[in-house]
Amino acid sequence: MSAASVEQPFDDEPFSLTAIADEIMERHPGYRVEIIGGHLLVTPSPDAPHAVVLTDLMVPFIASGLHGAGTYVLQNVGLWLPTGAEDYAIPDLVVVDADIDDHFVENNAYDPVCFRLVLEVTSGNWRDDLKTKVAAYAEAKIPVYVVVDRKHQRLHVLTDPDGSEYGNHRVHAPGETVTLPDTIGAKVGLDVEQIIKAGQKKGD
């Protein structure tokens, strides 16, 4: 599985990247299209292990009480980004304030102020998750960014956003248990080996 980065066409005619993104999604159902730094990121539908990881991850988040009165644990919610006039991302999993509806911006995306955590599970687009989105989420001041790196079998936890980078970036290997920062609203522990194993295709 791979992701494509589509740059803006050189044209004197005014155009909308959002309109192009909508057209791509209409023609290719299941594809995820994001706009980051004025570039279109197009990702094919994820495979089954990707979905298994997300479901498995929701269990400890929900068990901790994060999906309730004060916060929600959600998948595929649009995050409005400060990196460009039409920029937005669609993270795999998020922890958001329960009043997220009050922070709607446009194009089914919401103000980053209500996001406590953003999590991505890599597919063929692992470079975007580990580079492009790190800068974008840091600029959006997302307090905690977690990446399940299926390719390298690691779990990344990034905190303390500062400009276009995170001040703290810890990489965890199978065999470790990671406790996420309390700033997300509850104590959540993640078993790295269990998560990585769930995300592996048969034969990997």
PyMOL commands that set and color helices and strands:
alter all, ss='L'
color gray80, all
select helices_A, chain A and resi 17-27+48-63+100-103+112-114+126-139+182-184+192-198
alter helices_A, ss='H'
color red, helices_A
select strands_A, chain A and resi 4-6+32-36+39-43+71-75+78-80+88-89+93-97+104-106+109-110+115-121+144-149+154-162+165-172+177-179+189-191
alter strands_A, ss='S'
color yellow, strands_A
deselect
rebuild
show_as cartoon
